[in-house]
């Protein structure tokens, strides 16, 4: 919405307080952005629709973190490492026998993020939905929101859109992309857990069936049609007997959860293919119903076919649908799959990545580079490419940054950079940059000294 700066923000009640930085969305990128901006000395408000920070990692129950390594070294450092360390200190994070430190408990992460934001001096406004950016010229002057206090206008100098769906950027008129060449988005999932699992018995069964496990505390098992999973015969029998639908075998994956003995988290069910746009409220609502119906079927399957799960019961159903991709802003630079394959380096790099192109296609299966095999530079074990600051800078707005899965990229490239640890790194860079833009440049994010930003990220432990 475009208004004269001298005009009251009707019908919104203008809140008297003003911030340096407002972060729209306290999810994977947004919570970290808020912490980083507050640590940089900015007055920060994080606006979050749910009742806790963390988004995908907490309210969508996406655990564990996917590994992003090059030559065996974690590429995402800085605040990501601090999150992991704090989780381990609480007993809500763990390192498996192979050195993978990405196991965590989503409920514990909620407390860690609360503590980090409060300790940094940031504020958070929960249960608050973004309505519209209020613009003057090419800048956002306030963010219109709705909560129990009604319609309100929250003012700041610089803004970060970490809604995941680029809601603020879209409202500000930033050009967008969405979906693949046919307009189809990646599949959505509704994650859940089974509690009351005899994990030792399940471990022994999985090992005997050909899916060896590090221990009963670090289970990881899977089944995808046609991918030679040892569990596929069980799924075939369950479909034949009417326990499962055919599509329930499109993607099935289970993990242990630190701090929650006897509980297994599932990266499934996939939502039915025609429901793939997480920015469509009707599809999003239908996805919740479809997901819970599928969870009922998968629970029956596990109790019947997986030893150790006979007495299992539903422990958690994620309150938020897991969304991999919706809108993507068109920024000052658009990252491409060629950049990933060629391991492109950028002068304004703010993050390194070597996670595979991992498209959960509603057409079935995974596409492109999910398997690490090929002749391009990307396929070397010690390879990595960079994500430039310009991918966070949307076209047409002076004082807005967009870190996370909505950053400027092609559909294929987005499927690689969207994972949580990259969102942490982008969020940390955005938080520092927004704080500097607000304090030194009237909010103009293009005036940020990027070499100085890179030096500050390194000082905080990042690999840049």
N, C-alpha and C positions, 0 to 999 in steps of 0.2 A: 504494500500500500504506500502510495506517495503522498505526503502531506507537507505543507509549509512548516518549517521548523517553528514558526511563531504561532501556529495553530494548535490548540489543545488536542491531545490524542484521543478525541472522541471516537467511539463510545468507551474508550478505555480510561480507567482511573490511573493517572500518572503517579507512580510511587516516588516519594520525595527523595529517597536515596539514589545515588548514581555510582556506578562502578567503572573501573578501568576496563575490565574484560568481563563479558558475559559469555558463558559456554552453554550453548543450547544442546542438551543431551549429555547426561553423565554416564555414558556407557563406556565401552572399551577404550576408545580414543578420548572421549570427553572427560572422563574422570582423571585420567593422567594429564590431559591438557590443563585442567583446573588446578591440579596439584603443582604442576610445573610453573604456571603463571603466578600462583600465589607465592611460591618459593622465590620467584624473581622480583617480588616486592609489589605486585599489582593487587589492587582491590578486586577480588574475583567473586563472581556468583555463578554457580553451576545450576542450571534449570533442568530438572529430571522428571519425566512422566511417571516413573515407578517409585517405589518406596525405598529403593536402595541404589547405590552406585554400582557400576560394573557391567550393565547391559548384557551383552552376549555371554560374558564369562560368569555372570551371576544369575540374572533373571532368565536367560535362555539355557543355562546349565551346560555350556560348551566347555567340557573338560575331558582330557587334559589339554594344555596348550600344544599346538602342533610345532614340531621342531623346525627351526630355521637356522641351519648350520652350514658352514663352509670349512672344509678341512677339519671337521670335528669341533669347530669353535662356534659358540652361540653368536649370532650376528646382532641380536637385539640386547642391548645392555642398559646402562643408565637406570631409569625407574623400573624397567622390567626386572632387572636383577634384584632391586630392592623389594619389589612385590614378592618375588619368590622367597627371598630370605625371611621376610616377615611371616609369610605363610608357613615356612618350615618351623619358625620359632613358636608358632601357635599349635603345631601338630597338624596343620591343614595343608602342608605341602611336603613333598618327599622326592628323593632321588633314587631311581631304581638301580639294580646291580650293574646295568650297562652305562650308568652315568647320566641318564636322561633326567633332568631336573624340572620337567614340565608338568608333573603330576600335582594337582591341587583340588581343594574342596571349595566349590563355589560359595557355600555359606560362609566359610571363613574369609573369603576374599571381600565380602561385603564389609566386614569389620575392619580389615586392613585398609581399604580405601577410605572409609570414614575417618580412621585415625590419621592417615596421611594428609587428607584435605584439611581437617581441623587443626592439626599441628602446624600446617603451613599458613594458617590464617585465612583460608578460603571459606566461603559460605555456600550452602546448598539449599535449594528450594525444591522439595520433593512434591510429588503428586500435582505437577504443574505441566500443562501442555502448551507447546508453542502454537500460536495462532497465525502471526504474520510479522514480518519485519516492517518497521515504519521508517520510510526513506525520505531523505532530502537530497536531491541531486544524485550523485553516485555513491552516497554513504548511507549506512544504516544509523539512525539516531536512537531508536528504541526497539525493543522486542515486545510485541504484543503477546500476552499469555493468558491462559484461563486456568483458574483453580478455585478452591472454596471461597476465595475472596472476590470472585467474579472476574471480569475482564480488566486486565491491568497492563500498563506500559512500563517496562523496565529499561532504564537508560544506561548506556555505556559508551565508551570511546571506541572500543574495538570488540568484535564479535567472533566467536568460533562456532561454526555449524558442525556439531558432532552428533546430529540426529541419526546418522547412518543412511537416511533417505534424502539428504540434502534439502530438508523442508524449508530452512531459512533461505538458502540460496535460490531455490525455486521461487519462493515468494518475492525475492528481490529481482527476479527476472534474469538470473544467470542462465545461459544456454545449457541444455542438458542432453545426455545420452541415457539410454536405458535398454537393457536386454541385449541379445545377440542380433545378428543381421535379420532375423525374423521377428524380433521384438520379444523373444522368449527369455525369461529369467532363469537363473539356476534354481534347482529344486529347493523348497523349504522343508524343514524338519521340525518336529516337536519332541524334544528330548525328555527322557524320564529315567527313573532309577527303579531297580528292584532291590528291596531290603530282605533280610532273613535268608540270605544265600549262604550255603555252606561252600565257601570259596576254595577250601582245600579239595573237596570232592569235585567241584567244577574244574579246578586246575588239573586234577588227575585225568578226568575225562577228556579235556581238551588236548592234553599232552598225548594221550593214547590215540586220539583221533588224528594226530598229525599237526596240531597247532600248539607247539611247545610254549611253555610259560616260564618267565623268570622266577616267579614265586606266586603264592596265593595272594600276596599283597599288591602285586602288579600284573593283573590280568589284562589281556588284550586279545579279543577274538572277533571274527568277522565272517560275513557271507555276502557275496554279490553274485547274482546269476551269471553263469558262464565264465567265472574267474577262477575255477578249480579250487574253491573252498572245500575243505573236508566236511563242512556242515551242510553242503548243498543237498545230499540225499535226504537228510532229515527235513529240510524245507520242502523238498518235492513231496515227501510223504504227507507232511502237514497240509500242503495245498490240496492234495488228492483227497484227504479226509475232511476238508472243509474247515480246518482249524485256522488256516491262513488264506489270504487272497494272493494271487500271483504277484501282485505289485509289492507285497510285504517283503519279498526277497530281492527287490531292486537294490536295497542297501541296508545292511544290518551290521552293527558294530558295538561292542561292549568294552568298558574299561573299569578298572578299580578306581576307588576314590579315597585319597588319604584322609585319615581322621574319621572315616565312616566304615568300620569293619562290618563285613557281611553285606555290603551294598555294592551294586554294580550300576554304572551309568551307561545309558545307551544313546549312541549317535543315530537315532532313528526314533520313530518311523518317518519316512519320507511322506510328504503330503501328496495327494493325488495330482497328476501332472497339470491338469487344467487350472489348478490353483498355484500360480507361480509368481504372482506380483504382490510382494509384501507391502507395496505402497498403495494398494487398492483396499480400502477398508472392508469391503464386502468379501473379497477373497481372503483377507487376513482373518476375519471372523469365522468364515467357513473352514479355514485351515485349523483353527483350534478344535472344532468339532470333529473334523476328519482325523486329526492326530489322536485325539482321545479314543476314538473308536478303534484305530489301529493299535494303540497301546493295549487295549483290552485283548485283542487277538494275539499280540506278541507275548503278553504275559501268560496267556494260556499255552502258547507254544513252549516257552521256557520251562514252565512247570511240568509239562508233559515230556519234553524231549531232551532237556539239559540236566543231567544228574547234578545235584547240589541245589537246584532251583525248585524242588518239589514243594517246599513250604514258603516260597518267596511271595512277597506282596509288594504292591506299588508303594514306593517310599516317597518319591517326588515326581510331579509332573511340572515341567518348566512353565512358569506363568507367562512366558513370552515365547512366541514362535521363533525358531532359529531361521534368520533370513541371511542369505549369502550375498545377494546383490539385488538392488533396485535401480535408483537413479544414480548417475555419475555426473559430476559437474564437468563442464569444459573449462579447463584452466589455462594458465599461461603456457603450460606444456602438457601434452597428453602422452602418458607412458604407453608403449606398445609392446606386443609380444616379441617384436624384433629387438627391442631394447633388452628384453629378458634373455633371448637367445644369444645375442651378441655381447652380453655382460657390459652394457653401456655404462660409462662413468660420466658424472655431471659435475660441473664446477660448483653448482649450488646443491649438492647432495646433502640430504638430512637423514638418510637411512640406507642400510644395505639389506639385500634380500637374496635368498637362494631357495625359497620355497617353490615347489613345482606349480606350474599352471594346472589347476585342479578344478575342473568344471564338472559340477554335479548336474548333469544335463537331464532335463525332464524328458528328453528323448530316450533316456536309458544309458546307464554306464557312466564312465568318465572319459574325457576327451583330452587330446593333445599330450602334454608333457607330464602327466601324472607318473609315468614310469621314467626313471632317469636313464635314458638310453638314446644316444644320438651322437652326431659329429660336431654340432655347434659348440662354441665356447662354454655355453651354459652347463653342459653335461660333465664337465670336469668336476671332481669332488671338491676342489678348493675354489670353485668359481663363485662369483656373486655379481649382481648388478646393483645400481643405485636408484633411489627415488629422489627426484629433485624437489626443492622447495616450491618451484613453480607449479607443481601438480596440486599443491594445497591452495594456490591463489586463483580464485575463480574470476572469470572474465566479467568486467562491467561493474564491479563493486570495489570501493576503495579500502574498506575496513573490515573485511571478512576473510577468514581462513577456513578451509574444509579438509580436515584430516580424516583418516579412516577409510572405510570401504567405499565412500562416495567421492574420494579424491579423483582427480582427472586421469583417466586411463581408458583403454579399450576394454571390451568385454573379456577378452582372453587374458590381458594383463591384470585386470582387476581380480581374477580368480587366483592369482598368485600373491598379490600384495594385501589381500583382504584379511589374512589370518591375524589373530589377536596380537601377537607380539609386534608385528609391523604396525598395527594400529596404535599400540603403546608408543612406539618410536615416533610415528608421525604426530601423535598427540603431544608428546613431550616437546618436540620442535615447535609445534604450533603454539603451545602455551608460552614458551619463552619469547617467541617472535611477537605474539599478540601483546604481551606485557611491555616489550620494548616499543612496539608501534604506538601503544596507548600513551606511554610516558614521554616518548621522544618525538613522535611524528604525527600527533593528532589522530592516531589510529590507522594511518596509511601503511598497509602491510608491505607494499612494494618498496618502501623506503628503508626497510630493515637491512642492516649490514649483514649480509649472509655469511661472509668469512668470519665475522665476529660471532654469529650464531653457531657456526660449526665449531669454533674454538670453545664456546661455552658448553655445547653438547659434549665435546671431548672431555672437558673439565669435569662434567657430571658422569663420565664413564662410558659415553656412547662410542660406538665404532662409526666414524664418519670420515 
